[in-house]
């Protein structure tokens, strides 16, 4: 890959695909981490208090809305990043067009 290909601005499709991969990975990892935390935390609480599945079930059910909230926050973060990348791309194209029209 040459230097000119690296500095070439990304197309909208590339930005969208990158954002989609980013949000999918982030949401997947967050969901797994929250669920594992709920399961192990519930099992620990159950062993402490002698309540076999009670805390585990409660924490797993509580992890569902927490995962949804994390998904929304991750989607908002990635959409802001897409918006900023698209604005940057538009500014670069505008600057290129102005410099080429001046010549």
C-alpha positions, -999 to +999 in steps of 0.1 A: +000+000+000+015+033-011+016+065+009-010+082-013-034+053-006-030+057+032-036+095+031-066+091+007-098+101+025-123+073+033-155+070+014-188+070+031-192+033+027-159+026+043-168+049+072-201+032+076-186-003+075-159+006+100-186+021+124-208-010+120-179-033+129-169-010+158-204-009+173-209-046+168-177-055+186-183-029+214-218-040+221-209-077+220-180-073+244-201-051+267-230-075+268-208-105+275-189-086+303-222-074+319-237-109+317-206-126+332-204-101+359-241-107+368-237-145+368-205-146+389-217-118+412-250-136+417-233-169+423-210-152+449-240-135+466-259-168+466-230-186+482-226-159+509-263-158+518-273-194+512-299-185+486-293-209+457-305-192+425-322-161+438-294-135+435-281-150+402-315-148+386-321-112+399-288-100+387-291-117+353-325-101+348-312-067+359-283-070+334-308-070+305-318-033+308-282-024+316-270-041+284-297-022+264-285+011+279-249+003+271-259-005+235-277+028+231-247+047+245-223+028+223-245+035+192-246+072+200-208+073+204-202+056+171-228+077+153-210+109+166-178+095+153-193+088+119-208+123+118-174+139+126-156+117+099-182+128+073-178+164+082-140+160+079-144+144+045-166+172+033-142+198+045-113+181+027-133+178-005-143+215-003-107+225+003-095+204-026-121+219-049-112+254-039-075+248-044-081+232-078-104+261-089-078+287-078-052+271-102 
